[in-house]
């Protein structure tokens, strides 16, 4: 039964996954970040490359003082004229800013994105992205005075579950 369901899903996805040639710009917002992105077809009609840059806040609520840059690719698992489902992944750098310094942390993500194009305005649409992000940085801080020197080791981790909604403009 499981094999039949897998074969049926693959058959449905390959039948309807003729994605249109696409170049698009997007604006994604989540609780802890805002990102602007560009995407364009890479190989064939199913593989799309994307580039994102944004601001984020992982340590202080409401204070956007960190920066993110990501590059990646997405595969169109399902595509029709208005609805697309992409499986995506990427690598990036998260610049975490604290009181003393800026720490560059490597980051990776994998997830699923659903985008819907408006029927009346075919260049405009919305998107919802759910992904899992990995990123961890270990850094050392030094506090010193005339009497005492203190060294501390700290860890910084990116929030693993990433849920964003956004606007998509195709050109």
Beta strands, then each sheet from edge to edge (+ up, - down):
strand 1: 23-29
strand 2: 33-43
strand 3: 47-56
strand 4: 66-79
strand 5: 83-97
strand 6: 102-117
strand 7: 124-134
strand 8: 136-144
strand 9: 149-157
strand 10: 161-170
sheet 1: 1+ 2- 3+ 4- 5+ 6- 7+ 10- 1+
sheet 2: 8+ 9-
end
